[in-house]
């Protein structure tokens, strides 16, 4: 579970950084990350 929180935290900090630099980048990052995170949780559901 710690690993999952670490990944989400890293992704959130990436979003915040890109939002600070340029909002357009942040939007594209979010669009890329959301399906990725859902796939991650699907994989973890197989294990638990």
PDB file of N, CA, C and O in Angstrom:
ATOM      1  N   UNK A   1       0.830  -1.206   0.000  1.00  0.00           N
ATOM      2  CA  UNK A   1       0.000   0.000   0.000  1.00  0.00           C
ATOM      3  C   UNK A   1       0.866   1.258   0.000  1.00  0.00           C
ATOM      4  O   UNK A   1       0.521   2.246  -0.648  1.00  0.00           O
ATOM      5  N   UNK A   2       1.977   1.231   0.713  1.00  0.00           N
ATOM      6  CA  UNK A   2       2.878   2.389   0.747  1.00  0.00           C
ATOM      7  C   UNK A   2       3.347   2.723  -0.667  1.00  0.00           C
ATOM      8  O   UNK A   2       3.464   3.889  -1.043  1.00  0.00           O
ATOM      9  N   UNK A   3       3.616   1.664  -1.444  1.00  0.00           N
ATOM     10  CA  UNK A   3       4.084   1.849  -2.819  1.00  0.00           C
ATOM     11  C   UNK A   3       3.048   2.603  -3.647  1.00  0.00           C
ATOM     12  O   UNK A   3       3.396   3.485  -4.432  1.00  0.00           O
ATOM     13  N   UNK A   4       1.770   2.252  -3.467  1.00  0.00           N
ATOM     14  CA  UNK A   4       0.694   2.921  -4.207  1.00  0.00           C
ATOM     15  C   UNK A   4       0.655   4.400  -3.844  1.00  0.00           C
ATOM     16  O   UNK A   4       0.565   5.254  -4.726  1.00  0.00           O
ATOM     17  N   UNK A   5       0.723   4.705  -2.547  1.00  0.00           N
ATOM     18  CA  UNK A   5       0.687   6.097  -2.108  1.00  0.00           C
ATOM     19  C   UNK A   5       1.880   6.867  -2.650  1.00  0.00           C
ATOM     20  O   UNK A   5       1.760   8.044  -2.991  1.00  0.00           O
ATOM     21  N   UNK A   6       3.037   6.207  -2.733  1.00  0.00           N
ATOM     22  CA  UNK A   6       4.234   6.856  -3.261  1.00  0.00           C
ATOM     23  C   UNK A   6       4.034   7.245  -4.719  1.00  0.00           C
ATOM     24  O   UNK A   6       4.382   8.353  -5.127  1.00  0.00           O
ATOM     25  N   UNK A   7       3.471   6.326  -5.504  1.00  0.00           N
ATOM     26  CA  UNK A   7       3.232   6.590  -6.928  1.00  0.00           C
ATOM     27  C   UNK A   7       2.260   7.755  -7.097  1.00  0.00           C
ATOM     28  O   UNK A   7       2.498   8.665  -7.890  1.00  0.00           O
ATOM     29  N   UNK A   8       1.157   7.715  -6.340  1.00  0.00           N
ATOM     30  CA  UNK A   8       0.148   8.772  -6.445  1.00  0.00           C
ATOM     31  C   UNK A   8       0.748  10.114  -6.019  1.00  0.00           C
ATOM     32  O   UNK A   8       0.500  11.138  -6.657  1.00  0.00           O
ATOM     33  N   UNK A   9       1.534  10.106  -4.945  1.00  0.00           N
ATOM     34  CA  UNK A   9       2.173  11.326  -4.474  1.00  0.00           C
ATOM     35  C   UNK A   9       3.110  11.906  -5.519  1.00  0.00           C
ATOM     36  O   UNK A   9       3.143  13.118  -5.730  1.00  0.00           O
ATOM     37  N   UNK A  10       3.871  11.036  -6.174  1.00  0.00           N
ATOM     38  CA  UNK A  10       4.798  11.481  -7.218  1.00  0.00           C
ATOM     39  C   UNK A  10       4.027  12.076  -8.389  1.00  0.00           C
ATOM     40  O   UNK A  10       4.436  13.087  -8.960  1.00  0.00           O
ATOM     41  N   UNK A  11       2.914  11.447  -8.744  1.00  0.00           N
ATOM     42  CA  UNK A  11       2.119  11.945  -9.865  1.00  0.00           C
ATOM     43  C   UNK A  11       1.471  13.279  -9.524  1.00  0.00           C
ATOM     44  O   UNK A  11       1.412  14.177 -10.364  1.00  0.00           O
ATOM     45  N   UNK A  12       0.988  13.411  -8.300  1.00  0.00           N
ATOM     46  CA  UNK A  12       0.364  14.668  -7.875  1.00  0.00           C
ATOM     47  C   UNK A  12       1.390  15.798  -7.874  1.00  0.00           C
ATOM     48  O   UNK A  12       1.091  16.907  -8.317  1.00  0.00           O
ATOM     49  N   UNK A  13       2.599  15.525  -7.378  1.00  0.00           N
ATOM     50  CA  UNK A  13       3.632  16.554  -7.357  1.00  0.00           C
ATOM     51  C   UNK A  13       4.032  16.942  -8.775  1.00  0.00           C
ATOM     52  O   UNK A  13       4.344  18.103  -9.041  1.00  0.00           O
ATOM     53  N   UNK A  14       4.022  15.965  -9.688  1.00  0.00           N
ATOM     54  CA  UNK A  14       4.311  16.258 -11.095  1.00  0.00           C
ATOM     55  C   UNK A  14       3.248  17.186 -11.669  1.00  0.00           C
ATOM     56  O   UNK A  14       3.563  18.134 -12.389  1.00  0.00           O
ATOM     57  N   UNK A  15       1.989  16.907 -11.345  1.00  0.00           N
ATOM     58  CA  UNK A  15       0.882  17.750 -11.819  1.00  0.00           C
ATOM     59  C   UNK A  15       1.036  19.170 -11.276  1.00  0.00           C
ATOM     60  O   UNK A  15       0.875  20.143 -12.013  1.00  0.00           O
ATOM     61  N   UNK A  16       1.347  19.283  -9.984  1.00  0.00           N
ATOM     62  CA  UNK A  16       1.481  20.600  -9.368  1.00  0.00           C
ATOM     63  C   UNK A  16       2.627  21.381  -9.992  1.00  0.00           C
ATOM     64  O   UNK A  16       2.498  22.578 -10.251  1.00  0.00           O
ATOM     65  N   UNK A  17       3.757  20.704 -10.236  1.00  0.00           N
ATOM     66  CA  UNK A  17       4.904  21.358 -10.854  1.00  0.00           C
ATOM     67  C   UNK A  17       4.565  21.857 -12.248  1.00  0.00           C
ATOM     68  O   UNK A  17       4.879  22.995 -12.596  1.00  0.00           O
ATOM     69  N   UNK A  18       3.926  21.014 -13.043  1.00  0.00           N
ATOM     70  CA  UNK A  18       3.599  21.410 -14.410  1.00  0.00           C
ATOM     71  C   UNK A  18       2.502  22.477 -14.424  1.00  0.00           C
ATOM     72  O   UNK A  18       2.462  23.317 -15.324  1.00  0.00           O
ATOM     73  N   UNK A  19       1.622  22.444 -13.435  1.00  0.00           N
ATOM     74  CA  UNK A  19       0.581  23.472 -13.332  1.00  0.00           C
ATOM     75  C   UNK A  19       1.224  24.823 -13.042  1.00  0.00           C
ATOM     76  O   UNK A  19       0.768  25.857 -13.527  1.00  0.00           O
ATOM     77  N   UNK A  20       2.294  24.800 -12.240  1.00  0.00           N
ATOM     78  CA  UNK A  20       3.009  26.032 -11.912  1.00  0.00           C
ATOM     79  C   UNK A  20       3.724  26.571 -13.146  1.00  0.00           C
ATOM     80  O   UNK A  20       3.751  27.780 -13.373  1.00  0.00           O
ATOM     81  N   UNK A  21       4.304  25.670 -13.945  1.00  0.00           N
ATOM     82  CA  UNK A  21       5.046  26.084 -15.140  1.00  0.00           C
ATOM     83  C   UNK A  21       4.110  26.480 -16.271  1.00  0.00           C
ATOM     84  O   UNK A  21       4.232  27.574 -16.822  1.00  0.00           O
ATOM     85  N   UNK A  22       3.185  25.608 -16.620  1.00  0.00           N
ATOM     86  CA  UNK A  22       2.182  25.963 -17.629  1.00  0.00           C
ATOM     87  C   UNK A  22       0.948  25.086 -17.478  1.00  0.00           C
ATOM     88  O   UNK A  22       1.048  23.859 -17.511  1.00  0.00           O
ATOM     89  N   UNK A  23      -0.205  25.705 -17.314  1.00  0.00           N
ATOM     90  CA  UNK A  23      -1.454  24.971 -17.077  1.00  0.00           C
ATOM     91  C   UNK A  23      -1.777  23.975 -18.190  1.00  0.00           C
ATOM     92  O   UNK A  23      -2.365  22.926 -17.930  1.00  0.00           O
ATOM     93  N   UNK A  24      -1.396  24.296 -19.426  1.00  0.00           N
ATOM     94  CA  UNK A  24      -1.692  23.397 -20.542  1.00  0.00           C
ATOM     95  C   UNK A  24      -0.963  22.079 -20.381  1.00  0.00           C
ATOM     96  O   UNK A  24      -1.525  21.019 -20.653  1.00  0.00           O
ATOM     97  N   UNK A  25       0.289  22.138 -19.938  1.00  0.00           N
ATOM     98  CA  UNK A  25       1.055  20.917 -19.678  1.00  0.00           C
ATOM     99  C   UNK A  25       0.377  20.096 -18.589  1.00  0.00           C
ATOM    100  O   UNK A  25       0.298  18.871 -18.688  1.00  0.00           O
ATOM    101  N   UNK A  26      -0.106  20.762 -17.564  1.00  0.00           N
ATOM    102  CA  UNK A  26      -0.757  20.070 -16.449  1.00  0.00           C
ATOM    103  C   UNK A  26      -1.959  19.279 -16.945  1.00  0.00           C
ATOM    104  O   UNK A  26      -2.178  18.140 -16.531  1.00  0.00           O
ATOM    105  N   UNK A  27      -2.737  19.890 -17.834  1.00  0.00           N
ATOM    106  CA  UNK A  27      -3.926  19.208 -18.365  1.00  0.00           C
ATOM    107  C   UNK A  27      -3.525  17.951 -19.118  1.00  0.00           C
ATOM    108  O   UNK A  27      -4.139  16.898 -18.947  1.00  0.00           O
ATOM    109  N   UNK A  28      -2.489  18.058 -19.958  1.00  0.00           N
ATOM    110  CA  UNK A  28      -2.055  16.891 -20.731  1.00  0.00           C
ATOM    111  C   UNK A  28      -1.484  15.817 -19.809  1.00  0.00           C
ATOM    112  O   UNK A  28      -1.675  14.625 -20.052  1.00  0.00           O
ATOM    113  N   UNK A  29      -0.785  16.231 -18.753  1.00  0.00           N
ATOM    114  CA  UNK A  29      -0.237  15.271 -17.789  1.00  0.00           C
ATOM    115  C   UNK A  29      -1.371  14.532 -17.083  1.00  0.00           C
ATOM    116  O   UNK A  29      -1.313  13.313 -16.918  1.00  0.00           O
ATOM    117  N   UNK A  30      -2.400  15.268 -16.668  1.00  0.00           N
ATOM    118  CA  UNK A  30      -3.548  14.652 -15.989  1.00  0.00           C
ATOM    119  C   UNK A  30      -4.234  13.658 -16.919  1.00  0.00           C
ATOM    120  O   UNK A  30      -4.599  12.560 -16.500  1.00  0.00           O
ATOM    121  N   UNK A  31      -4.410  14.046 -18.184  1.00  0.00           N
ATOM    122  CA  UNK A  31      -5.056  13.165 -19.161  1.00  0.00           C
ATOM    123  C   UNK A  31      -4.252  11.882 -19.329  1.00  0.00           C
ATOM    124  O   UNK A  31      -4.822  10.805 -19.506  1.00  0.00           O
ATOM    125  N   UNK A  32      -2.914  11.998 -19.272  1.00  0.00           N
ATOM    126  CA  UNK A  32      -2.057  10.817 -19.395  1.00  0.00           C
ATOM    127  C   UNK A  32      -2.093   9.968 -18.131  1.00  0.00           C
ATOM    128  O   UNK A  32      -2.093   8.740 -18.210  1.00  0.00           O
ATOM    129  N   UNK A  33      -2.124  10.612 -16.965  1.00  0.00           N
ATOM    130  CA  UNK A  33      -1.974   9.898 -15.690  1.00  0.00           C
ATOM    131  C   UNK A  33      -3.245   9.151 -15.288  1.00  0.00           C
ATOM    132  O   UNK A  33      -3.161   8.027 -14.792  1.00  0.00           O
ATOM    133  N   UNK A  34      -4.416   9.749 -15.492  1.00  0.00           N
ATOM    134  CA  UNK A  34      -5.656   9.141 -14.997  1.00  0.00           C
ATOM    135  C   UNK A  34      -5.852   7.711 -15.507  1.00  0.00           C
ATOM    136  O   UNK A  34      -6.117   6.826 -14.693  1.00  0.00           O
ATOM    137  N   UNK A  35      -5.735   7.437 -16.818  1.00  0.00           N
ATOM    138  CA  UNK A  35      -5.882   6.046 -17.278  1.00  0.00           C
ATOM    139  C   UNK A  35      -4.782   5.151 -16.713  1.00  0.00           C
ATOM    140  O   UNK A  35      -5.012   3.978 -16.418  1.00  0.00           O
ATOM    141  N   UNK A  36      -3.588   5.717 -16.566  1.00  0.00           N
ATOM    142  CA  UNK A  36      -2.445   4.972 -16.038  1.00  0.00           C
ATOM    143  C   UNK A  36      -2.718   4.527 -14.605  1.00  0.00           C
ATOM    144  O   UNK A  36      -2.453   3.378 -14.250  1.00  0.00           O
ATOM    145  N   UNK A  37      -3.246   5.433 -13.782  1.00  0.00           N
ATOM    146  CA  UNK A  37      -3.545   5.125 -12.388  1.00  0.00           C
ATOM    147  C   UNK A  37      -4.649   4.077 -12.289  1.00  0.00           C
ATOM    148  O   UNK A  37      -4.591   3.182 -11.446  1.00  0.00           O
ATOM    149  N   UNK A  38      -5.659   4.193 -13.159  1.00  0.00           N
ATOM    150  CA  UNK A  38      -6.748   3.213 -13.152  1.00  0.00           C
ATOM    151  C   UNK A  38      -6.222   1.832 -13.508  1.00  0.00           C
ATOM    152  O   UNK A  38      -6.644   0.835 -12.923  1.00  0.00           O
ATOM    153  N   UNK A  39      -5.307   1.768 -14.457  1.00  0.00           N
ATOM    154  CA  UNK A  39      -4.706   0.491 -14.846  1.00  0.00           C
ATOM    155  C   UNK A  39      -3.912  -0.081 -13.672  1.00  0.00           C
ATOM    156  O   UNK A  39      -3.942  -1.286 -13.422  1.00  0.00           O
ATOM    157  N   UNK A  40      -3.201   0.795 -12.953  1.00  0.00           N
ATOM    158  CA  UNK A  40      -2.434   0.368 -11.778  1.00  0.00           C
ATOM    159  C   UNK A  40      -3.355  -0.275 -10.746  1.00  0.00           C
ATOM    160  O   UNK A  40      -3.058  -1.349 -10.224  1.00  0.00           O
ATOM    161  N   UNK A  41      -4.468   0.383 -10.455  1.00  0.00           N
ATOM    162  CA  UNK A  41      -5.386  -0.140  -9.448  1.00  0.00           C
ATOM    163  C   UNK A  41      -6.013  -1.447  -9.901  1.00  0.00           C
ATOM    164  O   UNK A  41      -6.256  -2.339  -9.088  1.00  0.00           O
ATOM    165  N   UNK A  42      -6.277  -1.564 -11.212  1.00  0.00           N
ATOM    166  CA  UNK A  42      -6.806  -2.829 -11.733  1.00  0.00           C
ATOM    167  C   UNK A  42      -5.805  -3.950 -11.485  1.00  0.00           C
ATOM    168  O   UNK A  42      -6.186  -5.060 -11.114  1.00  0.00           O
ATOM    169  N   UNK A  43      -4.521  -3.654 -11.691  1.00  0.00           N
ATOM    170  CA  UNK A  43      -3.479  -4.657 -11.462  1.00  0.00           C
ATOM    171  C   UNK A  43      -3.390  -5.027  -9.983  1.00  0.00           C
ATOM    172  O   UNK A  43      -3.233  -6.199  -9.643  1.00  0.00           O
ATOM    173  N   UNK A  44      -3.491  -4.025  -9.102  1.00  0.00           N
ATOM    174  CA  UNK A  44      -3.396  -4.293  -7.667  1.00  0.00           C
ATOM    175  C   UNK A  44      -4.607  -5.078  -7.170  1.00  0.00           C
ATOM    176  O   UNK A  44      -4.497  -5.875  -6.238  1.00  0.00           O
ATOM    177  N   UNK A  45      -5.762  -4.847  -7.796  1.00  0.00           N
ATOM    178  CA  UNK A  45      -6.967  -5.591  -7.403  1.00  0.00           C
ATOM    179  C   UNK A  45      -6.804  -7.076  -7.678  1.00  0.00           C
ATOM    180  O   UNK A  45      -7.394  -7.904  -6.983  1.00  0.00           O
ATOM    181  N   UNK A  46      -6.013  -7.423  -8.684  1.00  0.00           N
ATOM    182  CA  UNK A  46      -5.762  -8.830  -8.988  1.00  0.00           C
ATOM    183  C   UNK A  46      -4.973  -9.488  -7.856  1.00  0.00           C
ATOM    184  O   UNK A  46      -5.148 -10.671  -7.565  1.00  0.00           O
ATOM    185  N   UNK A  47      -4.096  -8.692  -7.219  1.00  0.00           N
ATOM    186  CA  UNK A  47      -3.244  -9.249  -6.161  1.00  0.00           C
ATOM    187  C   UNK A  47      -3.981  -9.370  -4.833  1.00  0.00           C
ATOM    188  O   UNK A  47      -3.772 -10.327  -4.087  1.00  0.00           O
ATOM    189  N   UNK A  48      -4.849  -8.394  -4.537  1.00  0.00           N
ATOM    190  CA  UNK A  48      -5.498  -8.386  -3.222  1.00  0.00           C
ATOM    191  C   UNK A  48      -6.824  -9.139  -3.245  1.00  0.00           C
ATOM    192  O   UNK A  48      -7.501  -9.228  -2.221  1.00  0.00           O
TER     193      UNK A  48
END
